[in-house]
Amino acid sequence: MKKTIIIASAFLFCNALISQTAGQKKILFDNTHAETAGSGDWCIDSDLQNMTWYATGQTGSGGSYYHANPQQYPTPTQTAVTSSTAETYWEGALSYLAIDCVNKGYWVETLPYTGNITYGTGNTQDLSHYDIFVADEPNILFSTAQKTALMNFVKNGGSIFMISDHTGSDRNNDGYDSPAIWNDLITNNSVQNNAFGFTFALQNFSDASGTQTSGGNPNVSTLATDSITKGPMGTVSRVKWSNGTCMTMVPSQNNKVKGHVWKNGRGQTDTAVVCVTSQYGCGKVAAIGDSSPPDDGTGNTAGGQISLYNGYTGDVGQNHRDLLMNMMIWLAEPATCTTTAINSITEGNELIMYPNPAHDKVELTFTNNSENSAVLSLLNINGQVVNAVQTHQKNNDKDVFVLDTAPLTAGIYYCKVQANDKMSIKKLVVIK
């Protein structure tokens, strides 16, 4: 009996760790690119501090190392987080941001250092399972395959939060720092170069002293329609960059690129922008040029070998917190799809699809009050019709389709269901 109780308790505990709600927005924080190297602790939680990052790109783990080694799920479980949960509930310099995200209704995970960035594969942490990918100060170049995955993730409806630091912030001494690494993704990928309409400047500056109650850089957008500086989390009136960089926008490359905060004393033009958003295809990107704002000042200090500072709520009061959460909320909201092949994605309640991602088959239920049966079309990412075996049955106000996905190549598809003038399109991920 005792063994049965232990097994059941372990099952319930593990189930609590991974019991996200259906339809819940999911955020993946990267730790495959030395985000916890050197003086960085850019993770949401780590129960282990037993690894290191080498300049060769290799890693080591064991009792002699002291850098954070975050696992997939933060512990204790996020299902117990409430509005009164302290950010010290988890141990990581990004724990406050993560707790805020959970209280917003999002689900958060880490991609551990043993993971890999993929898209449209059978990887259990494939980007297709998530809505937002966050990388705070990546210190290893993304591989060619990883860059392809990230660009297609955005193109097909995902969001990326790009957090950079200043030039020269090479934490693992491999010759590459975060602004150069982000620029390599933007300008040197196999999908579309310069698709986001901005690049990072290779600068190192501190911009405006500030305290919780005064000072800081007030050069923020005052547009009443700016969802980043005047978003649901709060109004942003000032920021403080502590050894960071900025970005240059090129609207001719992407006319959806927008600046929200600029360097102190500079005009609100296409240069010297410290907070940027853009849209590409069906997805979104957001970027800031300093890792200080999300730092909550708590986490792995390795007995004083790592210094953390509270930029999240300590530098300029709640301004950084409001800025970053406004960005997260904006990233979580679906973009208006602007691919040349598929003009709009209607993610309404009329079309229910399960399972997604799919392996062998997927069932689609479409609400249709018309006497006429609906028609299902399967499209690839270029908007071309793909032949696939399907069965169909109309039950009163429901059209039910079963689509055979077993012969399909792994990747991203779109299911379009139409009845008369009513249409719904949803993204389908096929895995192998």
C-alpha positions as CSV (number, residue, x, y, z in Angstrom):
1,M,0.0,0.0,0.0
2,K,2.8,2.4,0.9
3,K,4.4,1.9,-2.6
4,T,1.1,2.6,-4.3
5,I,0.7,5.8,-2.4
6,I,4.2,7.0,-3.3
7,I,3.7,6.3,-7.0
8,A,0.3,8.0,-7.0
9,S,1.7,11.0,-5.3
10,A,4.6,11.2,-7.7
11,F,2.1,11.0,-10.6
12,L,0.0,13.7,-9.2
13,F,3.0,16.0,-8.6
14,C,4.3,15.5,-12.2
15,N,0.8,16.0,-13.6
16,A,0.6,19.3,-11.7
17,L,3.8,20.5,-13.2
18,I,2.6,20.0,-16.8
19,S,-1.2,20.6,-16.5
20,Q,-1.5,23.7,-18.6
21,T,-5.0,24.6,-19.8
22,A,-6.1,23.9,-23.4
23,G,-5.6,27.0,-25.5
24,Q,-3.3,28.7,-22.9
25,K,-0.6,30.8,-24.4
26,K,2.8,29.2,-24.0
27,I,6.1,31.0,-23.6
28,L,9.5,29.2,-24.0
29,F,12.6,30.8,-22.4
30,D,15.8,29.7,-24.1
31,N,18.8,28.3,-22.2
32,T,20.6,26.6,-25.1
33,H,22.7,29.6,-26.0
34,A,24.7,30.4,-22.9
35,E,22.1,32.7,-21.4
36,T,23.5,31.8,-17.9
37,A,27.2,32.1,-18.8
38,G,29.6,34.5,-17.1
39,S,27.7,37.0,-15.0
40,G,24.4,36.2,-16.6
41,D,21.5,34.5,-14.9
42,W,18.9,34.9,-17.6
43,C,16.5,32.2,-16.6
44,I,13.1,31.9,-14.9
45,D,14.1,29.3,-12.4
46,S,16.9,26.8,-11.6
47,D,16.9,24.2,-8.9
48,L,20.4,23.3,-10.0
49,Q,23.5,25.5,-10.2
50,N,26.0,23.0,-11.5
51,M,27.0,23.9,-15.1
52,T,29.4,26.0,-17.1
53,W,29.7,27.2,-20.7
54,Y,32.9,26.9,-22.7
55,A,34.1,29.1,-25.6
56,T,34.0,26.1,-27.8
57,G,30.2,25.9,-27.4
58,Q,30.5,22.8,-25.2
59,T,29.0,22.6,-21.7
60,G,30.0,21.0,-18.5
61,S,27.9,20.0,-15.5
62,G,28.8,18.8,-12.0
63,G,29.5,19.8,-8.5
64,S,32.5,22.0,-9.4
65,Y,30.5,24.3,-11.6
66,Y,28.1,27.1,-10.3
67,H,26.1,28.5,-13.2
68,A,22.3,28.0,-13.3
69,N,21.0,24.9,-15.0
70,P,17.3,25.5,-15.5
71,Q,15.0,22.5,-16.4
72,Q,11.9,22.5,-18.5
73,Y,9.4,23.2,-15.8
74,P,10.0,25.7,-13.0
75,T,9.4,24.4,-9.5
76,P,7.3,24.7,-7.4
77,T,4.5,24.3,-9.9
78,Q,3.2,27.3,-11.7
79,T,-0.4,26.0,-11.2
80,A,-0.1,27.3,-7.6
81,V,1.0,30.8,-8.6
82,T,-1.5,33.6,-7.5
83,S,-1.4,37.4,-7.6
84,S,0.2,37.3,-4.1
85,T,3.0,34.9,-5.1
86,A,6.4,36.5,-4.5
87,E,8.9,36.5,-7.4
88,T,11.3,34.6,-5.1
89,Y,8.9,31.6,-5.5
90,W,11.4,30.7,-8.3
91,E,15.1,31.4,-8.4
92,G,16.2,33.2,-11.5
93,A,16.9,36.7,-12.6
94,L,13.8,36.5,-14.9
95,S,11.5,35.0,-12.2
96,Y,9.5,38.2,-11.6
97,L,8.8,38.5,-15.3
98,A,7.8,34.8,-15.4
99,I,5.5,35.1,-12.4
100,D,3.8,38.1,-14.0
101,C,3.3,36.1,-17.2
102,V,1.7,33.2,-15.3
103,N,-0.6,35.7,-13.5
104,K,-1.6,37.0,-16.9
105,G,-2.7,33.5,-17.7
106,Y,0.3,32.3,-19.7
107,W,2.2,29.0,-19.3
108,V,6.0,29.3,-19.0
109,E,8.8,26.8,-19.7
110,T,12.5,26.7,-20.3
111,L,14.4,25.0,-23.2
112,P,17.2,23.4,-21.2
113,Y,20.8,23.5,-22.4
114,T,20.4,19.9,-23.7
115,G,17.5,21.0,-25.9
116,N,17.4,22.2,-29.5
117,I,15.5,24.9,-31.4
118,T,13.4,23.2,-34.1
119,Y,10.1,24.0,-35.9
120,G,7.7,21.5,-37.4
121,T,9.4,18.4,-36.1
122,G,8.7,15.7,-33.6
123,N,10.8,17.4,-30.9
124,T,8.7,17.5,-27.7
125,Q,9.7,21.2,-27.3
126,D,9.4,22.1,-30.9
127,L,8.6,25.8,-31.4
128,S,5.2,24.8,-32.9
129,H,4.1,23.9,-29.4
130,Y,4.6,27.5,-28.2
131,D,3.4,31.1,-28.9
132,I,6.4,33.1,-27.7
133,F,10.1,32.4,-27.8
134,V,12.3,34.5,-25.4
135,A,16.1,34.6,-25.6
136,D,17.7,37.0,-23.1
137,E,21.3,37.7,-24.1
138,P,22.1,34.7,-26.3
139,N,25.9,34.1,-26.3
140,I,26.2,31.4,-28.9
141,L,25.4,31.9,-32.6
142,F,22.2,30.2,-33.8
143,S,23.0,27.4,-36.2
144,T,21.7,27.5,-39.8
145,A,18.9,25.1,-39.0
146,Q,18.0,27.0,-35.8
147,K,17.8,30.3,-37.7
148,T,15.5,28.6,-40.3
149,A,13.3,27.3,-37.5
150,L,13.1,30.7,-35.8
151,M,12.3,32.6,-39.0
152,N,9.6,30.1,-40.1
153,F,8.2,30.1,-36.5
154,V,7.6,33.9,-36.9
155,K,6.5,33.7,-40.5
156,N,3.8,31.2,-39.6
157,G,2.4,33.0,-36.5
158,G,4.9,32.7,-33.7
159,S,6.5,35.6,-31.7
160,I,10.1,36.2,-30.6
161,F,11.2,38.5,-27.8
162,M,14.8,39.5,-28.6
163,I,16.7,40.8,-25.6
164,S,20.2,42.1,-26.3
165,D,23.0,43.7,-24.3
166,H,25.8,46.0,-25.2
167,T,28.6,45.2,-27.6
168,G,31.5,43.4,-25.9
169,S,29.2,41.5,-23.6
170,D,30.6,38.1,-24.7
171,R,29.9,36.0,-21.6
172,N,31.4,32.7,-22.8
173,N,34.4,34.2,-24.6
174,D,33.6,32.6,-28.0
175,G,34.0,35.9,-29.9
176,Y,30.2,36.6,-30.3
177,D,28.0,38.8,-28.1
178,S,24.2,39.2,-28.2
179,P,23.8,42.2,-30.6
180,A,26.1,40.4,-33.2
181,I,24.2,37.1,-32.7
182,W,20.8,38.7,-33.2
183,N,22.1,40.5,-36.2
184,D,23.3,37.2,-37.6
185,L,19.8,35.8,-37.3
186,I,18.2,38.9,-38.9
187,T,20.7,39.3,-41.8
188,N,22.0,35.8,-42.5
189,N,19.2,33.2,-42.6
190,S,17.8,30.9,-45.3
191,V,14.2,32.2,-45.2
192,Q,14.3,36.0,-45.7
193,N,17.1,38.4,-44.7
194,N,16.3,41.7,-43.1
195,A,12.7,40.6,-42.8
196,F,12.1,42.4,-39.5
197,G,13.1,45.9,-40.6
198,F,15.7,46.6,-38.0
199,T,19.2,45.6,-36.8
200,F,21.1,46.1,-33.5
201,A,23.8,48.8,-33.2
202,L,27.1,47.7,-31.8
203,Q,27.2,50.2,-29.0
204,N,27.7,50.3,-25.3
205,F,26.1,53.2,-23.4
206,S,24.3,54.0,-20.2
207,D,21.4,56.3,-20.7
208,A,20.0,58.6,-17.9
209,S,20.3,58.0,-14.2
210,G,17.1,57.2,-12.5
211,T,15.5,56.0,-9.3
212,Q,12.2,54.5,-8.4
213,T,10.6,57.9,-8.0
214,S,12.5,60.2,-10.3
215,G,14.9,60.5,-13.2
216,G,15.4,58.1,-16.1
217,N,15.0,58.6,-19.8
218,P,11.6,60.1,-20.7
219,N,12.1,59.8,-24.5
220,V,9.1,57.4,-24.9
221,S,6.4,57.3,-27.5
222,T,3.4,59.5,-26.5
223,L,1.1,58.2,-29.1
224,A,-2.3,57.3,-27.5
225,T,-2.4,54.2,-29.7
226,D,1.0,52.9,-28.7
227,S,0.2,49.5,-27.2
228,I,3.8,49.1,-25.8
229,T,4.1,52.4,-23.9
230,K,0.4,52.7,-23.2
231,G,-0.6,49.1,-22.8
232,P,-2.9,47.0,-20.6
233,M,-0.2,46.6,-17.9
234,G,0.3,50.4,-17.5
235,T,1.7,53.6,-19.0
236,V,5.5,53.8,-19.5
237,S,6.9,57.3,-18.9
238,R,10.6,56.6,-18.5
239,V,13.3,53.9,-18.8
240,K,16.9,53.4,-17.8
241,W,19.6,51.7,-19.9
242,S,22.6,50.4,-17.9
243,N,25.3,49.4,-20.5
244,G,23.1,48.6,-23.4
245,T,22.7,49.2,-27.0
246,C,20.0,50.5,-29.5
247,M,18.6,49.6,-32.9
248,T,18.3,51.2,-36.3
249,M,14.9,50.7,-38.1
250,V,14.7,50.4,-41.9
251,P,11.0,50.8,-42.8
252,S,11.8,50.2,-46.5
253,Q,12.5,46.6,-45.5
254,N,9.4,46.2,-43.4
255,N,6.8,49.0,-43.0
256,K,5.4,47.4,-39.9
257,V,8.5,48.1,-37.8
258,K,7.8,50.6,-35.0
259,G,9.9,52.4,-32.4
260,H,8.6,52.9,-28.9
261,V,11.5,54.3,-26.9
262,W,14.6,56.2,-28.0
263,K,17.9,57.2,-26.5
264,N,17.7,60.2,-24.2
265,G,17.8,63.5,-26.1
266,R,17.5,62.0,-29.5
267,G,14.7,62.5,-32.0
268,Q,12.0,59.9,-32.4
269,T,13.2,58.8,-35.8
270,D,14.5,55.5,-37.3
271,T,17.8,55.6,-35.4
272,A,18.9,55.3,-31.7
273,V,15.8,53.2,-30.9
274,V,16.0,51.2,-27.7
275,C,12.6,49.4,-27.9
276,V,11.3,48.1,-31.2
277,T,8.4,45.9,-32.5
278,S,7.7,44.5,-35.9
279,Q,5.6,42.0,-37.7
280,Y,6.7,39.4,-40.3
281,G,4.3,37.1,-42.1
282,C,1.8,35.9,-39.6
283,G,4.0,36.6,-36.5
284,K,5.6,39.2,-34.4
285,V,9.0,40.2,-33.0
286,A,9.9,42.6,-30.2
287,A,13.3,43.8,-29.1
288,I,15.1,45.8,-26.5
289,G,18.8,46.7,-26.3
290,D,19.6,46.1,-22.7
291,S,19.2,43.1,-20.4
292,S,19.0,45.2,-17.3
293,P,15.3,46.0,-17.4
294,P,14.1,42.4,-17.0
295,D,16.7,41.6,-14.2
296,D,14.8,41.3,-10.9
297,G,17.9,41.3,-8.7
298,T,17.3,37.8,-7.3
299,G,18.6,34.5,-8.6
300,N,21.8,32.6,-8.6
301,T,24.6,34.7,-7.2
302,A,27.0,31.8,-6.9
303,G,28.2,32.9,-3.5
304,G,28.9,36.5,-4.8
305,Q,30.6,35.5,-8.1
306,I,27.5,36.7,-10.0
307,S,26.0,40.2,-9.4
308,L,22.3,40.8,-10.0
309,Y,20.5,44.2,-9.9
310,N,16.9,45.0,-9.7
311,G,16.1,46.7,-13.0
312,Y,12.6,45.3,-13.3
313,T,11.1,47.3,-10.4
314,G,14.1,49.1,-8.9
315,D,15.5,51.4,-11.5
316,V,12.5,53.5,-12.5
317,G,9.7,52.2,-10.4
318,Q,7.2,50.1,-12.3
319,N,8.1,51.4,-15.7
320,H,10.3,48.5,-16.8
321,R,7.8,46.0,-15.5
322,D,5.0,47.8,-17.5
323,L,7.1,48.0,-20.6
324,L,8.1,44.4,-20.7
325,M,4.7,43.0,-19.8
326,N,3.0,45.2,-22.4
327,M,5.4,43.7,-24.9
328,M,4.6,40.2,-23.7
329,I,0.9,40.8,-24.0
330,W,1.3,42.3,-27.5
331,L,3.4,39.3,-28.6
332,A,0.8,36.9,-27.3
333,E,-2.0,38.5,-29.3
334,P,-2.4,37.0,-32.9
335,A,-1.0,39.2,-35.7
336,T,-2.9,40.1,-38.8
337,C,-1.5,37.6,-41.3
338,T,0.4,39.3,-44.2
339,T,1.8,36.4,-46.2
340,T,1.3,36.7,-49.9
341,A,-0.2,33.3,-50.1
342,I,-2.7,33.5,-47.2
343,N,-4.2,36.9,-46.6
344,S,-5.9,36.3,-43.3
345,I,-6.1,33.7,-40.5
346,T,-9.4,33.6,-38.7
347,E,-8.8,31.9,-35.4
348,G,-12.5,31.9,-34.4
349,N,-14.5,29.4,-32.3
350,E,-16.2,28.1,-35.4
351,L,-13.4,25.6,-36.2
352,I,-12.0,23.2,-33.6
353,M,-9.1,21.0,-34.5
354,Y,-7.6,18.2,-32.4
355,P,-4.9,17.0,-32.0
356,N,-2.6,19.8,-33.0
357,P,0.3,19.0,-33.6
358,A,-0.9,15.9,-35.4
359,H,0.9,12.7,-36.3
360,D,-1.5,10.2,-38.1
361,K,-4.8,12.1,-38.2
362,V,-6.6,15.2,-37.1
363,E,-10.3,15.8,-36.5
364,L,-11.9,19.2,-37.4
365,T,-15.3,20.3,-36.2
366,F,-16.8,23.3,-38.0
367,T,-19.9,25.1,-36.7
368,N,-22.2,25.5,-39.8
369,N,-25.8,26.5,-39.5
370,S,-26.3,26.4,-43.3
371,E,-28.0,23.5,-45.0
372,N,-25.0,23.2,-47.3
373,S,-22.0,21.2,-46.3
374,A,-18.7,22.8,-45.6
375,V,-15.6,22.2,-47.7
376,L,-12.2,21.5,-46.2
377,S,-9.0,22.5,-48.1
378,L,-5.5,21.8,-46.9
379,L,-2.9,24.4,-47.8
380,N,0.9,24.6,-47.5
381,I,2.7,27.7,-46.2
382,N,2.8,29.0,-49.8
383,G,-1.0,28.8,-50.0
384,Q,-0.9,25.9,-52.5
385,V,-3.6,23.1,-52.1
386,V,-2.2,19.9,-50.8
387,N,-3.9,16.6,-51.6
388,A,-4.8,14.6,-48.5
389,V,-7.4,11.9,-47.8
390,Q,-10.3,13.1,-45.7
391,T,-13.7,11.9,-44.5
392,H,-16.6,14.2,-43.9
393,Q,-19.9,14.0,-42.1
394,K,-22.5,16.7,-41.4
395,N,-24.3,16.4,-38.1
396,N,-27.0,19.1,-37.8
397,D,-25.1,22.3,-37.3
398,K,-21.6,20.7,-37.3
399,D,-19.4,19.6,-40.2
400,V,-16.9,16.9,-38.9
401,F,-13.8,16.1,-41.0
402,V,-11.1,13.6,-40.3
403,L,-7.9,14.3,-42.2
404,D,-5.3,11.7,-42.8
405,T,-1.9,13.3,-42.0
406,A,0.2,10.2,-41.9
407,P,1.4,10.5,-45.6
408,L,2.2,14.2,-45.2
409,T,5.7,15.6,-44.7
410,A,6.3,17.1,-41.3
411,G,5.8,20.8,-41.3
412,I,3.3,23.6,-41.2
413,Y,-0.1,23.5,-43.0
414,Y,-3.3,25.5,-43.0
415,C,-6.8,24.0,-42.8
416,K,-9.4,26.1,-44.5
417,V,-13.0,25.3,-44.0
418,Q,-15.7,27.2,-45.9
419,A,-19.5,27.1,-46.1
420,N,-21.2,29.7,-48.3
421,D,-19.7,33.1,-47.2
422,K,-18.4,31.7,-43.8
423,M,-14.7,30.7,-43.6
424,S,-12.2,29.8,-40.9
425,I,-8.5,29.0,-41.3
426,K,-6.3,27.4,-38.7
427,K,-2.7,26.4,-38.6
428,L,-1.9,22.7,-38.4
429,V,1.5,21.3,-37.4
430,V,2.3,17.8,-38.7
431,I,5.0,15.9,-36.8
432,K,6.7,12.6,-37.5
